[in-house]
Amino acid sequence: MTPARLARLSAFRHALHQIPEVSGAEEKTAAMVADYLRQYQPDQLLTGLGGHGVAAVFEGGADGPAVLIRCELDGLPIDEQSDQPYRSTHAGRGHLCGHDGHMVMVAALAEDLAAQRPAVGRAVLLFQPAEETGKGAAAVIADPAFQQIASDYAFSLHNLPGMPVGQVALCSGAANCASRGMRIKLTGKTSHAAAPQDGVSPAGAITRFLPGLGALGGGQDLGPEFALVTLTHAWLGEATFGIAPGKGEVWATLRTVTDARMDQLIVDATALVEHVCAAEGLGFSIEFDDVFDACTNHPEAVEVLQATCTAAGYPVQMRSHPQYWSEDFGQFGQAAKSAMFWLGSGEDQPQLHNPDFDFPDAAIPAGAGIFLQLVRNLLG
C-alpha cells in the first residue's frame, strides 16, 4: 500500500473515529460509509440492513461463489481519554474496540474491486450494526434484503492488543465464546425498617447468589466444558434508611466455549434461582440480554484463510484455544463457511474497551491486503 493511499484511508478512519455511535444508533456512521462506497460505484448498495447496516456488492463476470467480508459499525458507551486531534466528539462514546479501523480495512476493498471486478461470483462488503450487544448479526440475517447478499463464504477480523501490529493469529474450530447477560429480578415485601420480620427481603437470596452463581463456572481451561459466571451488578431496595427492602436484582454474565455448554449452564443457573427463591419466599423472574452464540471457524474457511495469509506475506500463528470474549459474527456461520482471524494491534496497545484504546493506522495495510487476497483467491 502506498503512503498516499494509507494516508487517505487513515483520514477516513479518523473521521469515523470522531463520531462514534452506540449499538442501534449508527445513523451518521452508516451514512458516512455509504457515501464513501458510492464513489466506487458498486453494482448494488444496500442500506438499512437490520437497522443501519450497509452492504456494497461487486459482481463478477460469471457464475461463482459469493464471498462476504464483514466489519462492525458501532462504538461503545465509554468516554474516550485521548489527546489526538481526531478524538471522539460525542461525549461518553468512543471507538474503543477498533471498529473504526475494521470499517476502513473493508472499505479499502471497494477501491480495489472497482478497479478490477471479480472474475466470477460476487464480493459483498458488509458493515454490520450492533455487534457490541449481540443483536446486529441476527437482525441483518433476519432482514428480507439479506437474501440478496447471502454468501457461500464469510470472513471477518478483530484487532488484538498484545500482539505485534500486522501479525495474524487464527483458531481452527472455536474462535470466540458464547455469552449472555442474565438478569434476576427478585420480589418480596417491604416493611418498616424497625420491623423487618414483617416483610420479605431479597437480601438473603442476594448473599446466596453471589457465591452460588460464581461456583457454577469457575473458569476452567478453554475446552468444551469451560464455563464462567461473572457477577456484574446487584441492587437491593430503595436508597433509604426507613424501609426494609422488598425488591432486588442480580446481574451476571454467563460464558462458555460451546452453545451446548451454555444451554446446560442456563439450566443450572435457573435451578439455583428457583431453589434459593423458594427457600427465601421470594417471587422472581429471569431475563436474558446481550446474547452471543459461540463463534466457530469452519475448517475449509480456515484452510483458505491460512493459505491466503501466508501467500500474502503474513504467516499465521495457529492457536489452540478461542478468545474469552464474544462476537456475533458466529451467526453468519450458520449458512456460510466462515472464519474470523485476529490481527495484531500492538504489543503495548491498551486493552479493548479501555478508555485510551486507539486502533493503529499502521495495521490497515495488513487487514485490507488479506481481505483483498481472500477475494482474489476465491473469485479470481
N, C-alpha and C positions, 0 to 999 in steps of 0.2 A: 504494500500500500504506500503510495507516495505521501510525502509530508503534507502536500497541499490538500490531498483528499482526507487525510487524518485530521487536519485542522478543521476542515469543513464539517466532518462528522462529529468532532468534539464540540464544535459550536452548537450543533443541533442538540447534542446531549445536554449541554449547559442550559439551553433554552428550556428543554423538558425538565431539567433539574429544578428550575426556578418556580415551576407551577405544579408541585406535587398535589395529587388529589387522592383521597382515600377510596377504598373499595366501593364500587357502585356509583361513584360521583366523578368519574374520569372524563367529563364532558369536554373540557378545554384540551386535555391531553389527547383525546381521540381526534378532535378537530385538527390539532396541530399535526398529528401523524398522518391523517387523511390528506391534508394539504401537501405535506411532504411527498407522499406517494403519488399524487396526481401528476406531478411534473414528469414522472417516468412512465405515464400512460399505460398502466396495467390493463389487461384485457377485461378485467372486471374488478370493481372496487365496492365491497360490501361494508356498510356502516350499521351501527345499532345492533350488532350481534350480541344477544344475551345481555343487553344493556347498552354499553358503549363500545363493544368490540368492533374492530376494524380488520378487514381481510383484503389483501391485494392478490389477484390471480394472474399468473403469466402462463399462457397456453403454449404447448409445444406444437410442432408441425405434424405430428402423427399420434396415433393412439399409444398409450403407455401408462405407467403407474402415476399416481398423484402423490406428491411429497409435500407435507405440511411442516413449516418451520414456525414455531410458536414462541412468543415472548409475552410479557405482562405489562399492563398499563398503570397499575395502581402504586401509590406511595403509602406511607404509614402515618398514623396519628401521633407522631413524635416530633418535638421541637428540635430542629437541626442546630448543632453547635459548629459553626464554621466561619472562617474569615474570608472564604472565597468570594470573588465578585459575583459569582452565579449562584450564591446560596439561595435557599428557599425564600420566596416572597410571601408564602402562605403560612401565617403564624400557626404553630402547633402541628405542622405537617412537613414531612420531608421524604425525599427519595433515599432512604437509609437502608435499602436492601439491594440497590443496584439495578432496579428495573429500568431506570433511565438508560443505563448502559446496555442492557439487554435489548431494549427497543431500537437503539441506534445500530447495533450489530445486525439485527434483522432488516431494518430499513436500508442498510447499505446494500443488501441483495437486490433491492429494486433497481438501483442504478446498473448493476451488472446484468440483470435479467432483461432490462430494457435494451441494453446494447446488444445482447445475444439471447434470444428466447431459447428455452429448452428444445432439444431436438424432438423429444417425444413427451407424452403425458402433460402434466401441468405442475407448476410450483405454486404453493399457497403460502403467503406470509401473513400469519395471524397474530394480531395484537389483542390479547385477551384481557378482559376486565376482572376485577375482584378475585385475584389469586389469594390475597392475604386472608380472606375469610373462608376460602374453600368453596365459594359459591359460583365463581366465574366460569370455570370449565364446564360444569354441569349446565349452567344457563346457556352457554354458547351452543353446546351439543343439542340442547332441547329446542333451540330456535329453529323453526322450519327452514330458514335460509341456510342452515349449516349443511343441509343435504347437497347444496351446490358446491361445497368445498370439502366434503368428506374424502378422506385420503387413505392410501394404502400404507404409507409410512408417516410417522410423526416424530419430530426431533425438537429438543429444546436444550438449553443450558442454564446453569446457575453459577454465578461467580462464587468463589470460595476463598475467604480470607485465610491466611496462614500458609498458603501455597504460592510459590513464585508466580509473578504476572505472566500469563500466557501458557502456563503448564496445564496439562489436561489430565483429569482423573475420571475413571469410569468404573461402574459396577456391572457385573452380569447378574441378572435376577433383581432382587430387592434393591431399590435405589433410595427411597425415602419412606419413612414410617407413616403408618396410618395414625390419625389422631382425631380427637373430638373433645369439645368442651361439654362437661356435664354440670348442669345447674340444678341443685337440690333445694326446693322450697319447702320450708317447714312451717306448719300451722298448729299452734297450741291455743292458749287462752291467757290474756293479760290479767293481772291482778295488781292491787296496791303493793308497792314495794315493802310495806310493813306486814303484808300477809301473802308472801309468795306461795305458800302452801295451798292457797285457794285458786291458783292459776295453773297453767300447764306451760312450762318454759321449755324452749328448744335448747337451752344451754347444755344440758346433759348430753343430748344427741350430738351436738356440735363437738363437744370434747371427745366423744367416742369416734366420730367420723375422722377427726384429724389424724390419729394414728391408724385407724382401721382401713381407710381408703388407701393410704400410702402402703400398707402391708400387702395389698392386693398385687402390687407391682414389684418394686424392689430394684428395677433396672439391671437385670442380668445382662450377660453378653448379648450382642445384637444378632441372635439366632431366631428361629421360628417361634420359640416360646417366650421371647422378650416381651415384657410388659412394664410400664412405668405409669404411676399415677402421681401427678404433681398438684398439690393444693395451691390454688392461685388467689382465692378471695373467700372471705366469710364476714357475715354481719349478724348482729343479734339485737332485735328490738329497736326502740327509738332512743335517740340521744337525750335521755332524761334520767333523773335520779328518783322519780316518784312512781315509776311503773315497772313492775316485773314483766319481762318480755313475753310476747305471745307469738312472735314470728321470727324467722331467721333464714339465712341462706348459706349454702356452702357451694363454692365453685371449684371444680377440679378438671385438669386436662388428662385424658386417657391416651396412652401412646403404645403402639405395638408395631412389629415389623410386618405382620400379615393381617389381612382382613378377618380371617378365621379366628385368630387370637383376639382380635378386637371384639368380635361377637361374644366370645366367652368372657372377656373382661367386663363387658356391659352386663352380662347375666350376673356375674359375681358382685359387681358394684351395686346393682339393683337389689339383689338379695340382701346385701348388708344394710342398705337403706330400709328395706321392709322390716328386717329383724329389729333394728335399733328403734325405729319409729313405733313399732308395736310395743316394745318394752317401755318406751317413754310416753306412750299415749298420745302420739302426735299424728296429725294428718300430714301428707307430703305429696309433692308432685316432682317429676323429673323431666327436664328439657335438655335437648342436645343442640349445640350450635358449633360453628366453625368445624364442620365435618370434612375430613380429608380421608379419602381411601388411600390404601398403600399404593405407592408408585413402583411399578415393576418393569424393568427393561426386558424387551423381547430379545431372545438370543440372536435372531437374524439381524435385527436393528443394531445390536451391539457389535456384531461382526462387521457390518457395513461401516459403522462409526469408527471402530478401531482401525480398520484398513484406511479409511479416509484421512484420519488424523495423522497417521504415520506417513502416508504418502505426501501430505501437505507440510511435513516437517515438524509436526507436533506429536512426538511419541507419547503414547498413552500409559499412564500409571494405573494398572488394574488394581482395584481394591476389593477386598473380600467381604466388606460389610457396608450397609447403607448409611445415609445420614440420619441423625436423630430427628431432624426437623422434617416437616411435611410439605407436600407440594400437590396441588390439584391437577398437575399435568397427567397424572396416572389415569384420569378419566378418558383421555384420548387413546390410551392403550386398550380400551375395551373393543374398539373397532379397527384399530390400525396397529401395525408393528411399530412400536415406539421405543425411544430411548432418550434419557436425559444424561448429559455429561456435565462435569464440573470444570470450570475454568478459573485458574488461579488469579486472585486479585491483589496479591501482595503478602509477603511473609509478615510484614509489620502493619498490615491493614487492620483497623478496628473491626470487631465482630459485626456481623449482620445485625441490624436493628439498633446498633449503638448510635448515639446522637451525633457522633463525629465521623461516621462512615461516609466515604465518598468513592464511588466507582472510579477506577483509574482509566483514563483515556488510553493509556498505553496497551490496554487489553483489547481494545476494539479490533485491531487488525487480525488477531488470532481468532476471535469468535466469528467475525464476518468471513474470514478466509475459510474456516472449517465448514460453515454453513454453505458457502458457495460451492466448495468442493463436493459436499454431500449431494447437492442438487445436480451438479455436472456428472458425478459418478452414476447416479441413478437415472437421470433423464437425458444425459448426453449434452 
